[in-house]
C-alpha cells in the first residue's frame, strides 16, 4: 500500500512526459524543434487502444502505437527536411491532424466521438519489487508501477549512452551546433535529423500507448498538453538526459498535487486543474530569463 500517494502518482504521471521528452531531446540536440510531440502522443494513444481492443494483445498495441507515431514523425521529417517547409507550422499542422483524425477514427471504429474503452476495462498491472516496496518514500518511487515506468528509465539511460558514448550521438549533437563542419566532412546533417525525428516518433508512440492502456480507454485529446510540457522539460532539464528525469518528476508531482488538492482545498476545481499548466508557464518564463541573462554575461 502506498504511504505517499502523491509521490506514487507523480511517478506514474511523469512516465508519458519522460517518454516524449526523451524523444524530443534527440530532435532538439540535432537542431530541430519538434513541437509535434503532442500529436504523436495522441496518435500512439489511439492506435494502442484500437489494436488491443481488436486483437487483445498488448504487444500488438505497442506495435500499432509505435507505427502510428512513427508515420506522423516520418511525415513531419519529410516535409520539413526534404520539402523545406517551416518546422513550426508543420508541427502545428501535425498536432491538429492528430487531434481531428483520432476523433474521426474513434467514431469509425468504436461508434463514439467520446470515450472508447476496452472490453474488460483493465489497466496495466503494477510490478511490485520485493523489500523496496515496503520502504517509505523509496517504495513509492521505485515499486508498484507498470513496466512502462521502468522501461522509460531504461530507455532514458540508453539514450544517454547513445548520445554521449557513440559516434552516432556525437554526430547528432554536432548537427545542432556544427552542421557546416559536418557537411564539410561529407556527413549529411539532415540524415541524422531525419533519424532523430523517427526516434522521437517511436518514443511518443510508446508514451502515448501508456496513456490509453494504463487507463483502459481512449479519450479525445487525452494527451492534454503533455507534448508541450515535454518540450518545457527538455529545456528545464538543461537538454541532458539526467536533467529530463528530474524535471519530469517535478512536473509529475505538480500534476499529482493538483489531483489530490481538489478534495482538500476549498478552491474552484478549474483553478486547481490549471496548476500544472501555470507551473509550466512560470518555468518557461524563468528559463527564458535565465538563458537571456546568461547570454548577456557571456
N, C-alpha and C positions, 0 to 999 in steps of 0.2 A: 504493500500500500504506500502511495506517495505521501511523504511527510511535508514536502514543499510543492504543492500542486502548481503554483505559478511557475516555478523553475522547471518542473517537469513539462508543463505545457509549452514553455518558451523553447525548449529543445525541439519539440515537435513542430512548432510554428516556424522555427528558423530553417527547417530542412529544405522546403522548396526554395526559400530565399538563397540558401547556400548553394544549391544545385545551379540555380540561374546565375548567381554571381560568379561561380566558378567558370561557367561557360562564357559569361560576358567578359571575364578577365582576359581570356585568350584574344578576343577581338579588340579589347581596349589596348592591350600591350602590342598588338600588331598595328596600331594606329587608326583603328576604325571604331566609331561609336555605334554600338548596336543597341538601338532603342526598341527593337522588335522583340525583346525578351518577354514582354507581356503577352504578345500574340503567340509566341512559341509555347509558353507555359499553358495557355488556354487550349491550343491545338492538341498538345500532349494529353491534357486532362480529358478532353472529349474522346480522343482516339482510344485511350486506355480503357475508359469505361465501356465504350461501344464494343471493343474487342472482347473484353471479359464477359460482357452481357451475352454475346452471341456464341462464344466458344467455351466459356467457363474456365479459361486458362489465364492465370496471371502473367505467365511468360508471353502469351500472345498479346496481352495488354501492354506489356513493356515494349514489345517489338513494334506494335502499332503506334504507340506514343512516340517512340524514337523516330519512326518513319515519317509520321505526320509533321513533327517539328523539324526534322532534317529537310523535308521537302520545302517548308517555308524558309528555312535558312538558306537552302540552295537557291531558291528564287530571289531572295534578298541579295545574296552574294553575286549572283549572275547579273542582276540589273544594276547593282552598284559598281562592281569591278569590271564587268565586260561591257555593259551598255553605258557606263559612266553617269548613272542617274545620281541625284542628290541622296546621300545616305540617310539624312534626317527625314526627308519627305517619304522616301521609300520605306523606312522603318515605321513611320506613322501609318502608311497605307497597309503595311503588313498587319499591324495591330487591328486596324479597322476591318480588314479582310477576315482575320481570325474570329473577331467578335461576331460579325454577321454570319459567317459561314457555319460556325458551330451551332448557332440558333436554328438555322435552316436545316442542317443535317439532323439536329436533335428532333425536330418536328418530323423529318422524313423517317428516321429510324425508330423513334420512340413514341411518335404521335403527340408530342408535347413541346411547347416552347418554354416550359418551366423546368422543374426538377425532374431529372431522369435517374431512377435508382436501380441498383442491381436487384435481382430477384430475391436473394437471401438477405441483402442489406447489411452484410457483414464487412467490417473494416479489416485492416491489416492486423494480424496478431502481433502482440509485443514479444520481445525477446528478453527474458529475464536472465541476468548474469549472476551466477552464484557469488555469495559473500559481498560483492559490491552493492548488490541490490538492497541489502539490509543496512548499509551505511547512510547516515544523514548527509544530505547535500550531494555527495558523490553518487549515491544511489539514484537520485532524481536526474543527475546529469548523464550518467552512463548506462543505466539499466532501465528496462521496462519500455523500450522504444521499438519501433518496427525496424526491419532490416534496412529500410531506406536511410534511416539516420546514420547507421554505421557505414553503409555504403557511401554516403555523402562525405563522411570524414575520410574514408579511404581514398575516394576519388580526388578529394582536395589535396591529400598528401601526394598522390600520383601526379597531379597537376604541378605541384611544386617540383617534383623530380624532373618532369618533362621540361618545364620552363627554365629551370636553373641548373640542370645537370646533363642536358643532352644538346647536341648540335642543333637539332630542330628548335629547341627552346631559345638558344642563343640567337638564331637567325630570325625567329619570330619576334623576339623583343627588339631586335635591330630594325625590323620593319617600321616600328613606331618612331624611331629616332634617327636612324641612319639608312633610310631606304635608298638614297642615292649611292651610298657606298656599296650596298649590297648589289645594286644593279650594275655597278662598275665591275663587280667580280663575276658577273654572268648569272647572278641569282635573281630570280623574279619575285619581288616582294608580294605581288598580287596572288601568287600561288600559295604562299603562307597565309595571307589574309583570307583567301577562299577557304583554306583548311580550318582557320580559326572560326569562321562563320559556321562551318559544319560541326565543329566541336561544341560551339555554343548551342546549336540546334539539338544535338544529342543530349546535352546536359539539361536543357529546358524541357525536353521531352520526358526525361526521367522525373524531373521535378514536378512537371505537370501531372504525370501519372500518379504521383503521391497524393496530390490534391484530391483527385476524384476517388482513387481506390481506398485511401485512408478514411474518407467519408462514406464510401459506398454509394456515391451518387455524383451526378454532374449537375452543376447549377450554372446557368448562363452568366458569364462574367465572373466566375468564381476565382479567377486569378486576382481580382480586386486590387490592382496596383502593385502586386508583388514583383512584377518585372521592373517597374520603375524603382521600387525600393531596392531591388538588387543592384541597380546602377548606382544608387547612393552608397550602398555597402561597398562597392568596388572602390569608390573614392575615399570613403571614410576609413576603409582598411588599408589605405596607402598603396593600393594596387599590388598588394602582396598576399599570397595565399593565407599566411598566418593571420594577417590583418582581417581578411574576409571572415574567418571563423569567429573572431572576437566581435566584429561589427554585426554579423548575422545574429549572434546570441543577444546582443544589446537590443536589436530591433525585435527579435522574438520575445524578449522579456517585456518590451513596451507593449506589444500586441497582446500578450498573455495578461498583462496587468489591466489593460483596458477591458478584457473579457470578464475578469473577476471583479473589477471595480463597479460593474453595473449593479451588482447586488449588495454593494457595501456603502457607496456614497449616494447621497440624495442629489444627484446631478442628472440632467437630461441625458438619455441614452445616446442620442446623436452626437453630443459633445464628447462623451466617453469613447465612442467608437472612432472618433476623429483623432484621438490621441496619437496613434502610430503615424498618421499622415502629417500631423502637426510636428511631431518629432522629426520626421524625415525632412520637412521643410526647414526647420531650425538647423538641423545638421548640415544641409546643403549650403545654407547661408554662412554658417560657421566655417565650413571647409573652403568656400569661395573667398571669404575674407582672409583666412589663413594663407591660402595659396597666393593671393594678391600681395599681401604684406611680405611673404617670403620672397616673391619675385622682386619686390622693390628693394629689399635688403641686399639680395644677390646682385 
